[in-house]
């Protein structure tokens, strides 16, 4: 028996027929997300400072440190937990932080799929870039931490995500 199958000329994209509509969250909601998330992270940081902070700092700093070394240690002690915690919250919340839960928004990839931990961590890292908050000005708000990681913060009430 002879094979009569003729392959198509091009590979079909299996996502061509997926129906989704992503509506970016407005600047007001995004600013609200930022305020709430900063308050939550500040609270967590305060709890850390009261409980574990003194023990941790006594082990990290030494009398022989110069001012630059002290500055760099303090910068890293403040930065690394903030980045990791924000990324972990956003990944565990499937693209949502505490602020995004309150405003009904979510971070998703450009195709509407859930972000990975790597993407959440990259989003957090980009937020450290100087003047990054100013990139959120404008309508629609599309800051660098979205643009560089190919993500959107969408309004869940107005968007239709791809079915899993």
GUPABA-803850 format. One line per field, with one value per residue (C-alpha): x, y, z; residue number from 1; residue in three letters. Coordinates in Angstrom, 1 decimal. Layout:
X: (X,...)
Y: (Y,...)
Z: (Z,...)
num: (NUM,...)
residuo: (Ala,...)
This chain:
X: (0.0,1.4,1.5,-0.9,-0.3,0.9,2.3,1.1,3.4,3.9,3.7,0.4,0.5,-1.6,-2.3,-3.8,-7.3,-6.9,-9.3,-8.0,-8.2,-5.7,-6.7,-3.8,-4.5,-4.7,-2.1,-4.2,-4.6,-0.9,0.0,-2.3,-0.6,2.8,1.6,0.0,3.0,5.5,3.4,3.3,7.1,7.8,5.8,7.6,11.0,10.0,9.2,12.5,14.4,12.8,13.2,16.1,17.8,20.0,21.5,22.0,23.6,26.0,27.3,27.6,29.3,32.7,34.7,37.3,34.7,35.3,32.3,32.0,31.9,29.3,27.2,27.4,26.5,23.6,22.5,22.6,20.9,18.0,17.9,18.2,15.4,13.1,13.8,13.3,10.3,8.5,9.3,8.2,4.9,4.2,5.0,3.1,0.2,0.2,1.1,-0.5,0.9,-1.1,-1.8,-2.9,-5.3,-6.9,-7.2,-8.1,-5.0,-2.5,0.9,0.9,3.1,2.4,0.3,-1.8,-0.1,1.1,4.5,7.4,9.5,12.3,10.1,8.9,12.5,13.5,10.6,11.8,15.4,14.4,12.6,16.0,17.1,17.4,14.4,12.4,9.3,9.2,8.8,5.3,4.1,1.9,-1.3,-1.3,1.2,3.9,7.0,10.4,9.8,6.9,8.5,11.9,10.3,7.5,4.7,1.6,-0.3,-3.9,-7.3,-8.8,-12.4,-11.9,-9.6,-10.3,-7.4,-6.6,-8.2,-5.7)
Y: (0.0,3.4,6.4,9.0,11.6,15.0,17.2,20.8,23.5,25.2,24.2,25.3,27.3,25.6,28.9,30.6,29.6,30.5,33.3,35.8,39.5,41.2,44.7,46.5,47.8,51.6,53.7,54.4,50.7,50.1,52.9,51.4,48.0,49.7,51.5,48.4,46.2,48.7,48.8,45.0,44.7,47.5,45.6,42.3,44.2,45.7,42.3,41.0,44.0,43.4,39.7,38.4,41.6,42.3,38.8,38.8,42.3,41.3,38.4,40.4,43.6,43.8,46.6,46.5,47.4,50.7,53.0,51.7,48.1,48.9,50.7,47.8,45.2,47.4,47.8,44.1,43.2,45.5,44.7,40.9,40.0,42.6,41.2,37.6,38.2,40.2,37.6,34.8,36.5,37.3,33.7,32.0,34.3,33.3,36.8,38.5,40.4,41.6,44.9,43.1,40.9,44.1,45.8,42.8,42.9,40.2,40.0,37.7,36.9,38.6,35.6,35.6,32.6,32.5,34.0,31.8,32.3,33.4,36.1,37.3,37.6,39.4,41.8,42.5,43.0,45.5,47.6,48.4,50.2,54.0,56.0,52.8,54.2,57.1,54.6,53.8,57.3,57.4,55.8,52.9,52.3,50.0,50.3,48.8,45.8,44.8,45.8,44.1,40.8,40.8,40.8,42.8,43.8,43.2,44.1,40.7,42.0,43.3,40.6,37.2,34.8,31.7,28.5,26.2)
Z: (0.0,-1.0,1.4,0.0,2.8,1.5,4.2,4.3,2.8,6.1,9.8,11.2,14.4,17.0,18.7,15.6,16.6,20.3,21.2,23.8,24.3,26.7,28.0,29.7,33.2,33.4,35.1,38.2,38.9,38.3,40.7,43.2,42.8,43.4,46.6,48.1,47.2,48.7,52.0,52.2,51.5,54.0,56.6,55.9,56.1,59.4,60.9,59.6,61.2,64.6,64.7,62.7,61.6,64.6,64.6,60.9,60.8,63.7,61.5,58.3,59.4,60.8,62.5,59.7,57.0,55.2,54.3,50.7,51.9,54.5,51.8,49.4,52.1,53.2,49.6,48.9,52.2,51.2,47.5,47.3,49.7,48.1,44.6,45.6,47.8,45.1,42.4,44.7,45.5,41.9,40.8,43.6,42.9,39.2,38.1,41.0,43.9,46.9,45.1,41.9,43.9,45.3,41.9,39.8,37.6,36.7,35.0,32.0,29.0,25.7,24.6,27.8,29.4,33.0,33.8,35.1,38.1,35.8,34.2,37.7,38.8,35.7,36.2,39.7,38.5,35.9,38.5,40.0,36.8,37.5,36.2,35.5,37.4,34.9,32.0,33.5,32.6,29.6,28.4,28.1,30.9,29.5,31.8,31.1,33.4,31.2,27.8,28.5,29.7,27.1,29.6,30.3,33.4,32.3,33.8,34.5,34.3,30.8,29.4,28.0,28.6,26.6,27.9,29.6)
num: (1,2,3,4,5,6,7,8,9,10,11,12,13,14,15,16,17,18,19,20,21,22,23,24,25,26,27,28,29,30,31,32,33,34,35,36,37,38,39,40,41,42,43,44,45,46,47,48,49,50,51,52,53,54,55,56,57,58,59,60,61,62,63,64,65,66,67,68,69,70,71,72,73,74,75,76,77,78,79,80,81,82,83,84,85,86,87,88,89,90,91,92,93,94,95,96,97,98,99,100,101,102,103,104,105,106,107,108,109,110,111,112,113,114,115,116,117,118,119,120,121,122,123,124,125,126,127,128,129,130,131,132,133,134,135,136,137,138,139,140,141,142,143,144,145,146,147,148,149,150,151,152,153,154,155,156,157,158,159,160,161,162,163,164)
residuo: (Unk,Unk,Unk,Unk,Unk,Unk,Unk,Unk,Unk,Unk,Unk,Unk,Unk,Unk,Unk,Unk,Unk,Unk,Unk,Unk,Unk,Unk,Unk,Unk,Unk,Unk,Unk,Unk,Unk,Unk,Unk,Unk,Unk,Unk,Unk,Unk,Unk,Unk,Unk,Unk,Unk,Unk,Unk,Unk,Unk,Unk,Unk,Unk,Unk,Unk,Unk,Unk,Unk,Unk,Unk,Unk,Unk,Unk,Unk,Unk,Unk,Unk,Unk,Unk,Unk,Unk,Unk,Unk,Unk,Unk,Unk,Unk,Unk,Unk,Unk,Unk,Unk,Unk,Unk,Unk,Unk,Unk,Unk,Unk,Unk,Unk,Unk,Unk,Unk,Unk,Unk,Unk,Unk,Unk,Unk,Unk,Unk,Unk,Unk,Unk,Unk,Unk,Unk,Unk,Unk,Unk,Unk,Unk,Unk,Unk,Unk,Unk,Unk,Unk,Unk,Unk,Unk,Unk,Unk,Unk,Unk,Unk,Unk,Unk,Unk,Unk,Unk,Unk,Unk,Unk,Unk,Unk,Unk,Unk,Unk,Unk,Unk,Unk,Unk,Unk,Unk,Unk,Unk,Unk,Unk,Unk,Unk,Unk,Unk,Unk,Unk,Unk,Unk,Unk,Unk,Unk,Unk,Unk,Unk,Unk,Unk,Unk,Unk,Unk)
